[in-house]
Amino acid sequence: MSYIIPTMMRQDFTLRLLQDLAVQTYPLSQVVIVDATPENARDEELYLTQDFPFELIVKWQETKGSCRARNEAIELCKGEYIVFGDDDVRVLPDFIENHIKILQTYQVGACNGLDIRADNQQQDLRNLQEKLNKIEKERWKVGASLTFSNANSCVKNEYVRKLVGNDINFDGGYGEDGDFGLSLFKLGQIVLHNPFSANLHLKPPVGGYRFWGKQARVIGKKEKHNRGN
């Protein structure tokens, strides 16, 4: 099992996720971080301050965009399965185990986990469990998923390689998830909805790869205004 984390200006959130991944009931063999935090804003020793029970690869990204980041991480993945996750999520100890169980039970090549939105970025795993308890009766439905989520998904490495990762034309915006899911479908793969592997999505207001998209729009508006003059 390999786990991919693209991140930008959210090193503290990424470290918390690493701590969750370190105590999984089904141990990961590898975690690959592609970090685009600018040199003047990053702590290059942060991820090395503790030992983890998996191989940890940290690559400082020189290109731009989350699609490129995931693709660079994919090239370093050696696991039979690749788990895609955002940098601002928290996961329970049985998260990885439940992804594997779903894929092996239903003999499919990909699945989406349950993405639970946090009320604020200070919430933790206790809040996740509380939210899961509230939807206990409605939660347990497994079936073909209409979407694909890079925030919480697990895909067989062989299919990821066939697709060559995310389409970089989506960098700076939205839509790469849906495109990747559709591409899996064209390969003949069903993406299952997996209600057993839940994450708490913190959604902090700052950081993340959308920063580049916002900057591109600002620059574009300025150029358009200047051309108008």
Sequence and secondary structure as in RCSB ss.txt:
>XXXX:A:sequence
MSYIIPTMMRQDFTLRLLQDLAVQTYPLSQVVIVDATPENARDEELYLTQDFPFELIVKWQETKGSCRARNEAIE
LCKGEYIVFGDDDVRVLPDFIENHIKILQTYQVGACNGLDIRADNQQQDLRNLQEKLNKIEKERWKVGASLTFSN
ANSCVKNEYVRKLVGNDINFDGGYGEDGDFGLSLFKLGQIVLHNPFSANLHLKPPVGGYRFWGKQARVIGKKEKH
NRGN
>XXXX:A:secstr
 EEEEEESS HHHHHHHHHHHTT SS  SEEEEEE   GGG  TTGGGSS  SSEEEEEE  S SHHHHHHHHHT
T  SSEEEEE TTEEE TTHHHHHHHHHHHHT SEEEEEEEE SSTT  HHHHHHHHHHTHHHH   EE S   T
TEEEEEHHHHHHHTSS GGGTTSS HHHHHHHHHHHTT  EEEEEEEEEEE   SS STHHHHHHHHHHHHHHHH
HHH 
